[in-house]
Amino acid sequence: MIPETERQKIAQDWKRRGFSCDLWVDSPGQRWEDFVHSVDELVIVVEGEMAFEVDGKVYHPEPGEELFIPAGSPHSVRNIGGRTARWLYGYRHRA
C-alpha cells in the first residue's frame, strides 16, 4: 500500500502535469470493460492486484507503478486479486 504522503506527492505531480487525481476502490472480481475516454488518463495501483487492458495489451502494474492510457484507447480494468483493490486515476484537464 502507498503511504498517504506518497499519494499526496502523486496528486501534486499529476496536477502539475495537468491531470486530476482521485481514488477508486474495487471489490475482488470487479470488472470495468470496454471504456473509451476523450482525454488521456493516468492510473496507479495503490493496493491490490489489478489488470489493465489497453488497446488489447494487458498490463499488471505493481503498486506505485504509473500507467498511461491515451485518449481514444479502448481499455478495461479488472481486480484480479482476492482482496479489495485501491487505485488512483486521473484525467487530463482540457484547456
DSSP file (Angstrom, degrees, kcal/mol; ACC not computed):
  #  RESIDUE AA STRUCTURE BP1 BP2  ACC     N-H-->O    O-->H-N    N-H-->O    O-->H-N    TCO  KAPPA ALPHA  PHI   PSI    X-CA   Y-CA   Z-CA
    1    1 A M              0   0    0      0, 0.0    46,-0.2     0, 0.0    45,-0.1   0.000 360.0 360.0 360.0 140.9    0.0    0.0    0.0
    2    2 A I        -     0   0    0     44,-0.6     5,-0.1     1,-0.1    62,-0.0  -0.699 360.0-116.3 -83.9 128.9    1.2    3.5   -0.8
    3    3 A P    >>  -     0   0    0      0, 0.0     4,-2.0     0, 0.0     3,-0.6  -0.241  24.1-112.0 -61.8 154.4    1.5    5.8    2.2
    4    4 A E  H 3> S+     0   0    0      1,-0.3     4,-2.3     2,-0.2     5,-0.2   0.857 117.8  57.5 -56.6 -38.5   -0.7    8.9    2.3
    5    5 A T  H 3> S+     0   0    0      1,-0.2     4,-1.7     2,-0.2    -1,-0.3   0.881 106.7  49.0 -62.3 -36.3    2.3   11.2    1.9
    6    6 A E  H <> S+     0   0    0     -3,-0.6     4,-2.5     2,-0.2    -2,-0.2   0.894 107.9  53.9 -69.2 -40.1    3.1    9.4   -1.3
    7    7 A R  H  X S+     0   0    0     -4,-2.0     4,-2.6     1,-0.2    -2,-0.2   0.906 107.9  51.0 -58.4 -41.6   -0.4    9.8   -2.6
    8    8 A Q  H  X S+     0   0    0     -4,-2.3     4,-2.2     2,-0.2    -1,-0.2   0.893 109.1  50.4 -64.4 -39.4   -0.2   13.5   -1.9
    9    9 A K  H  X S+     0   0    0     -4,-1.7     4,-2.5     2,-0.2    -2,-0.2   0.908 110.8  49.5 -63.7 -42.1    3.0   13.7   -3.9
   10   10 A I  H  X S+     0   0    0     -4,-2.5     4,-3.1     2,-0.2     5,-0.2   0.933 110.3  50.4 -61.7 -46.4    1.4   11.8   -6.8
   11   11 A A  H  X S+     0   0    0     -4,-2.6     4,-2.3     1,-0.2    -2,-0.2   0.899 111.9  47.7 -60.0 -41.4   -1.6   14.2   -6.7
   12   12 A Q  H  X S+     0   0    0     -4,-2.2     4,-2.2     2,-0.2    -1,-0.2   0.912 113.1  48.2 -65.9 -42.3    0.7   17.2   -6.8
   13   13 A D  H  X S+     0   0    0     -4,-2.5     4,-1.6     2,-0.2    -2,-0.2   0.932 112.9  47.5 -62.8 -46.9    2.8   15.7   -9.7
   14   14 A W  H  <>S+     0   0    0     -4,-3.1     5,-3.3     1,-0.2     4,-0.3   0.900 110.5  52.2 -63.4 -40.5   -0.3   14.9  -11.7
   15   15 A K  H ><5S+     0   0    0     -4,-2.3     3,-1.5    -5,-0.2    -1,-0.2   0.926 108.2  51.3 -60.8 -44.0   -1.8   18.4  -11.1
   16   16 A R  H 3<5S+     0   0    0     -4,-2.2    -1,-0.2     1,-0.3    -2,-0.2   0.837 111.0  49.1 -59.9 -33.5    1.4   19.9  -12.3
   17   17 A R  T 3<5S-     0   0    0     -4,-1.6    -1,-0.3    -5,-0.1    -2,-0.2   0.389 127.0-100.4 -89.1   1.5    1.2   17.7  -15.4
   18   18 A G  T < 5S+     0   0    0     -3,-1.5    75,-3.9    -4,-0.3     2,-0.3   0.680  81.0 123.5  92.7  18.5   -2.5   18.7  -16.0
   19   19 A F  B   < -A   92   0A   0     -5,-3.3    -1,-0.3    73,-0.3    73,-0.2  -0.842  55.3-130.6-114.4 149.1   -4.3   15.7  -14.5
   20   20 A S        -     0   0    0     71,-1.9     2,-0.3    -2,-0.3    22,-0.1  -0.289  22.1-146.5 -76.3 176.5   -6.9   15.3  -11.8
   21   21 A C        +     0   0    0     69,-0.1     2,-0.3    -2,-0.1    69,-0.2  -0.850  25.9 157.0-153.9 114.8   -6.2   12.6   -9.1
   22   22 A D  E     -B   89   0B   0     67,-2.6    67,-2.5    -2,-0.3     2,-0.4  -0.921  36.0-116.9-134.8 160.2   -8.9   10.6   -7.4
   23   23 A L  E     -B   88   0B   0     -2,-0.3     2,-0.4    65,-0.2    65,-0.2  -0.816  23.8-167.5-100.2 136.6   -9.1    7.2   -5.5
   24   24 A W  E     -B   87   0B   0     63,-2.9    63,-2.5    -2,-0.4     2,-0.4  -0.960   4.6-157.3-121.3 143.1  -11.2    4.3   -6.8
   25   25 A V  E     -B   86   0B   0     -2,-0.4     2,-0.4    61,-0.2    61,-0.2  -0.983   9.3-172.9-124.0 128.1  -12.0    1.2   -4.7
   26   26 A D  E     -B   85   0B   0     59,-2.8    59,-2.9    -2,-0.4     3,-0.1  -0.968  18.9-131.8-123.3 136.3  -12.9   -2.2   -6.3
   27   27 A S    >   -     0   0    0     -2,-0.4     3,-2.2    57,-0.2    52,-0.2  -0.369  50.8 -73.2 -72.5 159.3  -14.1   -5.4   -4.7
   28   28 A P  T 3  S+     0   0    0      0, 0.0    -1,-0.2     0, 0.0    54,-0.1  -0.307 122.7  18.1 -54.2 135.8  -12.5   -8.7   -5.6
   29   29 A G  T 3  S+     0   0    0     50,-1.2    51,-0.1    52,-0.5    53,-0.1   0.343  86.1 149.7  84.4  -6.8  -13.6   -9.7   -9.1
   30   30 A Q    <   -     0   0    0     -3,-2.2    49,-2.8    48,-0.1     2,-0.4  -0.358  24.5-169.7 -62.7 137.3  -14.8   -6.3  -10.1
   31   31 A R  E     -E   78   0C   0     47,-0.2     2,-0.5    -2,-0.0    47,-0.2  -0.992  19.2-168.8-131.9 137.7  -14.5   -5.6  -13.8
   32   32 A W  E     -E   77   0C   0     45,-3.1    45,-2.9    -2,-0.4     2,-0.4  -0.973  25.9-163.1-123.6 111.9  -14.9   -2.5  -15.9
   33   33 A E  E     -     0   0C   0     -2,-0.5    43,-0.2    43,-0.2    -2,-0.0  -0.787  47.4  -5.3-111.1 140.4  -15.0   -3.4  -19.6
   34   34 A D  E    S+     0   0C   0     -2,-0.4     2,-0.3     1,-0.2    42,-0.2   0.892  70.6 166.7  57.7  57.2  -14.5   -1.5  -22.8
   35   35 A F  E     -E   75   0C   0     40,-3.3    40,-2.4    -3,-0.2     2,-0.4  -0.751  15.4-172.4 -97.7 149.0  -14.2    2.1  -21.8
   36   36 A V        -     0   0    0     -2,-0.3     2,-0.3    38,-0.2    35,-0.1  -0.979   5.4-166.4-138.9 127.8  -13.0    4.9  -24.2
   37   37 A H        -     0   0    0     36,-0.4    35,-3.0    -2,-0.4    36,-0.2  -0.845  25.2-137.0-113.8 152.6  -12.3    8.4  -22.9
   38   38 A S  S    S+     0   0    0     -2,-0.3     2,-0.3    33,-0.2    33,-0.1   0.451  89.4  53.2 -85.0  -0.6  -11.8   11.6  -25.0
   39   39 A V  S    S-     0   0    0     31,-0.1    33,-0.2    55,-0.0    -2,-0.2  -0.905  96.1 -91.1-130.5 159.2   -8.9   12.6  -22.7
   40   40 A D        -     0   0    0     -2,-0.3    52,-2.4    31,-0.2     2,-0.4  -0.330  41.5-155.8 -65.3 151.2   -5.7   11.0  -21.6
   41   41 A E  E     -DC  69  91B   0     28,-2.6    28,-3.3    50,-0.2     2,-0.4  -0.980   9.1-159.8-132.0 143.8   -5.8    9.0  -18.3
   42   42 A L  E     -DC  68  90B   0     48,-2.4    48,-2.1    -2,-0.4     2,-0.3  -0.940  12.2-175.2-116.3 145.5   -3.2    8.1  -15.7
   43   43 A V  E     -DC  67  89B   0     24,-2.1    24,-2.6    -2,-0.4     2,-0.3  -0.991  10.1-176.2-138.0 149.1   -3.6    5.2  -13.2
   44   44 A I  E     -DC  66  88B   0     44,-2.0    44,-3.2    -2,-0.3     2,-0.4  -0.966  26.4-129.4-141.1 126.1   -1.5    4.0  -10.3
   45   45 A V  E     - C   0  87B   0     20,-0.7    19,-2.4    17,-0.4    42,-0.3  -0.608  23.6-179.9 -72.5 129.8   -2.4    0.9   -8.2
   46   46 A V  E     -     0   0B   0     40,-2.9   -44,-0.6     1,-0.4     2,-0.3   0.802  68.7  -4.7 -95.5 -41.3   -2.3    1.7   -4.5
   47   47 A E  E    S+ C   0  86B   0     39,-2.3    39,-2.6   -46,-0.2    -1,-0.4  -0.980 104.5  27.6-156.8 138.3   -3.2   -1.7   -3.1
   48   48 A G  S    S-     0   0    0     -2,-0.3     2,-0.5    37,-0.2    37,-0.1  -0.516  84.9 -62.7 107.2-173.7   -4.3   -5.0   -4.6
   49   49 A E        +     0   0    0     34,-0.3    31,-1.7    -2,-0.2    32,-1.1  -0.956  55.6 175.8-122.3 112.6   -3.7   -6.9   -7.8
   50   50 A M  E     -F   79   0C   0     -2,-0.5     2,-0.4    11,-0.4    29,-0.2  -0.828  21.9-154.9-120.1 152.6   -5.1   -5.3  -11.0
   51   51 A A  E     -F   78   0C   0     27,-2.5    27,-2.5    -2,-0.3     2,-0.5  -0.999   9.9-168.5-123.4 130.9   -5.1   -5.9  -14.7
   52   52 A F  E     -FG  77  59C   0      7,-2.5     7,-2.9    -2,-0.4     2,-0.6  -0.981   5.3-160.3-118.2 121.0   -5.5   -3.1  -17.2
   53   53 A E  E     +FG  76  58C   0     23,-2.4    23,-2.1    -2,-0.5     2,-0.5  -0.912  13.8 178.9-103.7 118.8   -6.1   -4.0  -20.8
   54   54 A V  E >   -FG  75  57C   0      3,-2.9     3,-2.1    -2,-0.6    21,-0.2  -0.977  69.9 -18.6-125.3 119.8   -5.3   -1.1  -23.1
   55   55 A D  T 3  S-     0   0    0     19,-2.8    -1,-0.1    -2,-0.5    20,-0.1   0.862 129.4 -51.3  51.8  38.5   -5.7   -1.5  -26.9
   56   56 A G  T 3  S+     0   0    0     18,-0.3     2,-0.4     1,-0.2    -1,-0.3   0.364 115.7 112.3  85.0  -5.6   -5.7   -5.2  -26.5
   57   57 A K  E <   -G   54   0C   0     -3,-2.1    -3,-2.9     2,-0.0     2,-0.4  -0.879  59.7-139.4-104.1 132.8   -2.5   -5.4  -24.4
   58   58 A V  E     -G   53   0C   0     -2,-0.4     2,-0.4    -5,-0.2    -5,-0.2  -0.769  17.2-169.5 -96.8 131.7   -2.7   -6.5  -20.7
   59   59 A Y  E     -G   52   0C   0     -7,-2.9    -7,-2.5    -2,-0.4     8,-0.0  -0.921  14.4-166.3-117.7 143.8   -0.7   -4.7  -18.0
   60   60 A H        -     0   0    0     -2,-0.4    -9,-0.1    -9,-0.2     2,-0.1  -0.664  20.6-166.4-125.2  73.5   -0.2   -5.8  -14.4
   61   61 A P        -     0   0    0      0, 0.0   -11,-0.4     0, 0.0     3,-0.1  -0.341  16.3-127.7 -66.8 140.6    1.3   -2.7  -12.7
   62   62 A E    >   -     0   0    0      1,-0.2     3,-2.5   -13,-0.1   -17,-0.4  -0.457  47.1 -73.4 -76.0 156.5    2.8   -3.1   -9.3
   63   63 A P  T 3  S+     0   0    0      0, 0.0   -17,-0.2     0, 0.0    -1,-0.2  -0.303 125.4  21.8 -52.4 131.0    1.6   -0.7   -6.5
   64   64 A G  T 3  S+     0   0    0    -19,-2.4     2,-0.5     1,-0.3   -18,-0.1   0.267  92.7 123.7  92.7 -10.4    3.2    2.7   -7.2
   65   65 A E    <   -     0   0    0     -3,-2.5   -20,-0.7   -20,-0.2    -1,-0.3  -0.738  56.7-135.6 -88.3 125.6    3.8    2.0  -10.9
   66   66 A E  E     -D   44   0B   0     -2,-0.5     2,-0.4   -22,-0.2   -22,-0.2  -0.572  16.5-165.1 -83.0 140.9    2.1    4.6  -13.2
   67   67 A L  E     -D   43   0B   0    -24,-2.6   -24,-2.1    -2,-0.2     2,-0.5  -0.996   8.1-148.9-126.8 129.9    0.2    3.5  -16.3
   68   68 A F  E     -D   42   0B   0     -2,-0.4   -26,-0.2   -26,-0.2   -28,-0.0  -0.843   7.4-167.3 -99.8 129.7   -0.7    5.9  -19.1
   69   69 A I  E     -D   41   0B   0    -28,-3.3   -28,-2.6    -2,-0.5     3,-0.1  -0.950  21.0-136.6-116.8 109.0   -3.9    5.3  -21.1
   70   70 A P    >   -     0   0    0      0, 0.0     3,-1.9     0, 0.0   -33,-0.3  -0.264  30.5 -90.5 -66.3 150.0   -4.1    7.5  -24.2
   71   71 A A  T 3  S+     0   0    0      1,-0.3   -33,-0.2   -33,-0.1   -31,-0.2  -0.291 113.4  22.7 -54.1 139.3   -7.2    9.3  -25.2
   72   72 A G  T 3  S+     0   0    0    -35,-3.0    -1,-0.3   -33,-0.2   -34,-0.1   0.386  89.3 132.0  83.4  -4.1   -9.4    7.2  -27.5
   73   73 A S    <   -     0   0    0     -3,-1.9   -36,-0.4   -36,-0.2    -1,-0.2  -0.707  58.9-126.8 -85.5 124.3   -7.8    3.9  -26.4
   74   74 A P        +     0   0    0      0, 0.0   -19,-2.8     0, 0.0     2,-0.3  -0.492  42.5 171.7 -63.6 134.1  -10.3    1.1  -25.6
   75   75 A H  E     -EF  35  54C   0    -40,-2.4   -40,-3.3   -21,-0.2     2,-0.3  -0.994  24.9-161.6-149.1 154.9   -9.5   -0.1  -22.1
   76   76 A S  E     - F   0  53C   0    -23,-2.1   -23,-2.4    -2,-0.3     2,-0.4  -0.948   8.9-152.0-132.7 152.7  -10.7   -2.4  -19.4
   77   77 A V  E     -EF  32  52C   0    -45,-2.9   -45,-3.1    -2,-0.3     2,-0.4  -0.993  15.0-178.7-129.8 133.3   -9.9   -2.6  -15.7
   78   78 A R  E     -EF  31  51C   0    -27,-2.5   -27,-2.5    -2,-0.4     2,-1.0  -0.993  27.8-141.5-138.4 130.8  -10.1   -5.8  -13.6
   79   79 A N  E     + F   0  50C   0    -49,-2.8   -50,-1.2    -2,-0.4   -29,-0.2  -0.810  28.6 172.4 -84.3 105.4   -9.5   -6.6   -9.9
   80   80 A I        +     0   0    0    -31,-1.7   -30,-0.2    -2,-1.0    -1,-0.1   0.384  46.1  89.6 -98.8   2.6   -7.9  -10.0  -10.4
   81   81 A G  S    S-     0   0    0    -32,-1.1   -52,-0.5     2,-0.2     4,-0.1  -0.374  84.2-114.3 -94.0 175.7   -6.8  -10.4   -6.7
   82   82 A G  S    S+     0   0    0    -54,-0.1     2,-0.3    -2,-0.1    -1,-0.1   0.230  92.0  53.2 -94.6  12.7   -8.7  -11.9   -3.8
   83   83 A R  S    S-     0   0    0    -56,-0.1   -34,-0.3   -34,-0.1    -2,-0.2  -0.891  99.2 -68.1-140.1 171.4   -9.0   -8.7   -1.9
   84   84 A T        -     0   0    0     -2,-0.3     2,-0.4   -56,-0.1   -57,-0.2  -0.316  48.7-149.8 -59.4 139.0  -10.2   -5.1   -2.3
   85   85 A A  E     -B   26   0B   0    -59,-2.9   -59,-2.8   -37,-0.1     2,-0.4  -0.894   9.1-164.2-113.6 145.2   -8.1   -3.1   -4.6
   86   86 A R  E     +BC  25  47B   0    -39,-2.6   -40,-2.9    -2,-0.4   -39,-2.3  -0.993  14.7 170.1-127.5 135.0   -7.5    0.7   -4.5
   87   87 A W  E     -BC  24  45B   0    -63,-2.5   -63,-2.9    -2,-0.4     2,-0.3  -0.999  28.6-127.6-147.5 148.9   -6.1    2.7   -7.3
   88   88 A L  E     -BC  23  44B   0    -44,-3.2   -44,-2.0    -2,-0.3     2,-0.3  -0.718  28.0-179.5 -92.1 142.7   -5.6    6.3   -8.3
   89   89 A Y  E     +BC  22  43B   0    -67,-2.5   -67,-2.6    -2,-0.3     2,-0.3  -0.986   3.5 179.6-139.6 151.8   -6.9    7.6  -11.6
   90   90 A G  E     - C   0  42B   0    -48,-2.1   -48,-2.4    -2,-0.3     2,-0.4  -0.993  16.3-144.1-152.8 147.5   -6.8   11.0  -13.2
   91   91 A Y  E     - C   0  41B   0     -2,-0.3   -71,-1.9   -50,-0.2     2,-0.2  -0.887  31.8-106.6-112.3 142.8   -7.9   12.6  -16.4
   92   92 A R  B     -A   19   0A   0    -52,-2.4   -73,-0.3    -2,-0.4     2,-0.1  -0.487  38.9-120.4 -66.8 130.9   -6.0   15.3  -18.3
   93   93 A H        -     0   0    0    -75,-3.9     2,-0.3    -2,-0.2    -1,-0.1  -0.458  23.0-125.2 -70.1 141.8   -7.7   18.7  -17.9
   94   94 A R              0   0    0     -2,-0.1    -1,-0.1     1,-0.1   -55,-0.0  -0.700 360.0 360.0 -87.8 142.4   -8.9   20.3  -21.1
   95   95 A A              0   0    0     -2,-0.3    -1,-0.1     0, 0.0    -2,-0.0   0.470 360.0 360.0 -78.9 360.0   -7.7   23.8  -21.7
